[in-house]
Amino acid sequence: MRKALAIDIGGTNTRLAVVNESFQIEQCVIKPTICHDKGKFMQNIIDGIRELNLKDVCCIGAGVPGVVDREKGVVLELPNVHVQDIEFAKILKKETGLETYLRNDAEVACLAEAYAPKAKKFSRVFFITISTGLGGALCVDKVIQDYVTEVGHTIAKFDDLYEEFSIIAGSRFPVFARYFCEPDLTPQKMFELTRQKNKKYQQFTVKWLQIMNKFIRLMIDSYHPELIVFTGGFMNDKDVFFSQIKKAHKDVKIKETYYGKNSGLIGAGLYALISSQKETKK
């Protein structure tokens, strides 16, 4: 059975795993993501790779939270990690001898979900993650669609402010904290107090939902998905808001991800296995 080394880089943690072509994770290592220093950022990934048994691994797939040059295997910028201009594929080829296939993290996660059993009836699958940032991607007939920009960095109007959706709705919450004069405001606090029927924080949640629904509607109108799948840290509090999101967008099927937190890892491995197979056939 063919296997890939899969790397899923998040704003908080970097997960590395050996994934086989049956979408099974055979080994997994989790390392805190190193920010602000690209040398230490890459060394941290190499250290994680060295903890894995790479026997029978034929390629590497990586999903990263930012902009990449897929052809050259270069990380151009990871806004939430604060590193840029990294010859990612070249560095890992030197370390492992394996070819590396690089894409945005939401794109590879979307690929995994497009192959999931519950997506079988749908041609156009859109993936949304709400965590450190806000991201999205589209697959059509199980093929990742190429776009230049990250949808989470689309500018939105928030009352009198103009800011990226990712910054307004993502878990760093700087805009909400300033706007509501709540410097210690976090999504967890907002949702928990909403759950307790605190009227003040219920208003915060309503405002957040307005922003999220505006983002979702933009994605629906722009990409025409038949199925939207959600994941990310915010889904830990899905009981507070997810049913309301579904009610607001009845014209499209909305579900949680099939592979959960492993969508990025499985998708990165799957993308590498598909890409390497295409290279072999050339």
Buried (B, 14 or more C-beta within 10 A) or exposed (E): EBBBBBBBBBBEEBBBBBBBBEBBBBBBBEBEBBBEEBEEBBEBBBEBBEEBEBEEBBBBBBBBBBBBEBEEBBBBBBBBBEBBEBBBBEBBBEBBEBBBBBBBBBBBBBBBBBBBEBBEEBEBBBBBBBBBBBBBBBBBEEEBEEBEEBBBBBEBEBEEEEBBBBBBBBBBBEBBBEBBEBEEBBBEBBBBBBBEEBEEBBEBBEBBBEBBBBBBBBBBEBBEBBBBBBBBBBBEBEEBBBEEBBEBBEEBBBBEBBBEBBBBBBBBBBBBBBBBEEEEEE
